[in-house]
């Protein structure tokens, strides 16, 4: 039997701790949890000394930070860190043209097409009424010929694209179907991107570099992605737009992350290339100075 791969999911607190170790940033005060505070009800404020140490003489924030770092050094969390690196690298490979809905008909396009369709139907009814009156000899025959030509022009103008200047009467139906096909294509792409494990929740450590990612609607999407439910529940265009905005903000944070990594790499290379500090060479004056106090006495 094949080996089973265990899936490890992080909570929001663990994501913050992972981001602290990845970016070497201080933890924010609003992200502090109950693990940062004494949990023993018998430990009162009077039991905590003023220097910030507990009764056992260990600095509580330092011990908690050390414990978190030790937990993040386990193989499971190292694998999560590798998944985070892969998720950041995957940001540059996404189809942002599809996610941004650049080719999808907008609401204004649909409104204009609906308005022109109403005009086309009204013109068709008026020309048809004139033609019927001409056939019944209520109007002159020459007017019937003109109305027949207008009726033929309206029939040709119904099909969108036959007359480049004037939109067709079926343009609204055409745009509506195109919008529905684009919507289904975008939804399938996001579901494929998320999969059963989820994707955008692996980018949550980037919140330390971009506070815009901490908005409540982004946190809701990440929560569904962490549970593996986002692929089934994301369907509306509003949620798809929020998904696209999250990826844009995550891409901006990833650029800052790459700049920090490059800066750190350049500093490390500069330290490695720096010559070692030479020992001070004794000068003639230092060698001539007497070392015994008795030599200077009269």
Secondary structure as GFF3:
##gff-version 3
##sequence-region A 1 298
A	DSSP	alpha_helix	12	23	.	.	.	ID=ss1
A	DSSP	three_ten_helix	29	31	.	.	.	ID=ss2
A	DSSP	three_ten_helix	34	36	.	.	.	ID=ss3
A	DSSP	three_ten_helix	45	47	.	.	.	ID=ss4
A	DSSP	alpha_helix	60	72	.	.	.	ID=ss5
A	DSSP	alpha_helix	75	90	.	.	.	ID=ss6
A	DSSP	three_ten_helix	91	93	.	.	.	ID=ss7
A	DSSP	alpha_helix	96	99	.	.	.	ID=ss8
A	DSSP	alpha_helix	107	135	.	.	.	ID=ss9
A	DSSP	alpha_helix	141	157	.	.	.	ID=ss10
A	DSSP	alpha_helix	171	194	.	.	.	ID=ss11
A	DSSP	three_ten_helix	200	208	.	.	.	ID=ss12
A	DSSP	three_ten_helix	211	214	.	.	.	ID=ss13
A	DSSP	alpha_helix	216	226	.	.	.	ID=ss14
A	DSSP	alpha_helix	230	233	.	.	.	ID=ss15
A	DSSP	alpha_helix	237	273	.	.	.	ID=ss16
A	DSSP	alpha_helix	284	288	.	.	.	ID=ss17
A	DSSP	three_ten_helix	293	295	.	.	.	ID=ss18
###
